[in-house]
C-alpha cells in the first residue's frame, strides 16, 4: 500500500512540471541548455517511455529513467565507427 502512495506522489510531481528542464533540476541532473533546445521533444518522449517501461514509483527510479533518456540521446549522436566517450553528457556513467 505504501509503495502505491509513493508512486502516486511521483506521478503528481511529474505532472506539475511544465518543461523538461524542471524535471532535470528536480532530479538533480546537470544539462546543456543548447542540447535541450535541440532535442527537447525526443528527450521528453524517451523519458515518458522509460517511466512507463520501468514503472517508476519513487524519486530514484524517476531519476534513473530521465538519466537513461538523456544518455541514450547523447550516445546516439556519437560516431558509430569510433569508440569515443560521451561528451557533454553530464549524467553519463559510461565514461
C-alpha positions as MATLAB code, in Angstrom:
seq = 'XXXXXXXXXXXXXXXXXXXXXXXXXXXXXXXXXXXXXXXXXXXXXXXXXXXXXXXXXXXXXXXXXXXXXXXXXXXXXXXXXXXXXXXXXXXXXXX';
ca = [
       0.000    0.000    0.000;
       2.817    2.395    0.880;
       4.502    1.775   -2.490;
       1.340    2.824   -4.332;
       1.203    6.079   -2.366;
       4.829    6.846   -3.297;
       4.122    6.095   -6.961;
       1.149    8.442   -6.912;
       3.193   11.257   -5.366;
       5.871   10.846   -8.070;
       3.236   10.966  -10.783;
       1.671   14.050   -9.226;
       5.052   15.768   -9.017;
       5.860   14.941  -12.649;
       2.507   16.330  -13.782;
       3.349   19.665  -12.137;
       6.343   20.198  -14.433;
       5.721   22.386  -17.459;
       9.171   21.862  -19.024;
      11.747   19.093  -19.161;
      14.247   21.468  -17.543;
      12.147   21.461  -14.373;
      12.351   17.667  -14.280;
      16.125   17.773  -14.789;
      16.511   20.222  -11.904;
      14.161   18.204   -9.664;
      16.153   15.018  -10.302;
      19.442   16.907   -9.817;
      20.767   16.147  -13.293;
      23.086   18.677  -14.922;
      22.282   19.516  -18.528;
      23.351   21.553  -21.518;
      20.690   24.111  -22.497;
      21.581   24.043  -26.199;
      21.205   20.252  -26.198;
      17.807   20.519  -24.502;
      16.623   23.125  -27.001;
      17.623   20.896  -29.915;
      16.387   17.535  -28.557;
      13.548   18.587  -26.228;
      10.771   16.545  -27.874;
      12.902   13.449  -28.316;
      14.068   13.626  -24.687;
      10.534   14.110  -23.398;
       9.205   11.138  -25.387;
      12.044    8.843  -24.332;
      11.696    9.903  -20.672;
       7.962    9.167  -20.672;
       8.609    5.813  -22.354;
      11.223    4.924  -19.744;
       8.804    5.859  -16.953;
       6.156    3.551  -18.386;
       8.504    0.633  -19.054;
      10.288    0.819  -15.703;
       7.161    1.510  -13.682;
       8.939    4.311  -11.827;
       7.465    4.643   -8.371;
       9.966    6.776   -6.443;
      12.471    9.606   -6.885;
      15.369    7.264   -7.643;
      13.603    5.280  -10.347;
      12.308    8.521  -11.890;
      15.833    9.943  -11.899;
      17.172    6.755  -13.476;
      14.546    6.958  -16.231;
      15.482   10.560  -17.045;
      19.238    9.882  -16.903;
      18.825    6.911  -19.230;
      16.825    9.003  -21.694;
      19.392   11.816  -21.639;
      22.315    9.437  -22.078;
      20.626    7.426  -24.845;
      20.143   10.547  -26.950;
      23.697   11.733  -26.231;
      25.195    8.367  -27.195;
      23.056    8.250  -30.322;
      24.797   11.388  -31.538;
      28.274    9.801  -31.322;
      30.104    8.430  -34.342;
      29.294    4.722  -34.592;
      32.698    3.838  -36.042;
      34.767    5.200  -33.191;
      34.781    4.384  -29.526;
      34.618    7.993  -28.425;
      33.430    8.813  -24.948;
      30.190   10.598  -24.298;
      30.895   14.331  -24.345;
      28.616   16.959  -22.866;
      26.530   14.343  -21.141;
      26.764   15.397  -17.539;
      24.828   12.406  -16.289;
      26.579    9.624  -18.210;
      28.078    6.797  -16.211;
      29.567    5.134  -19.287;
      32.748    7.229  -19.497;
];
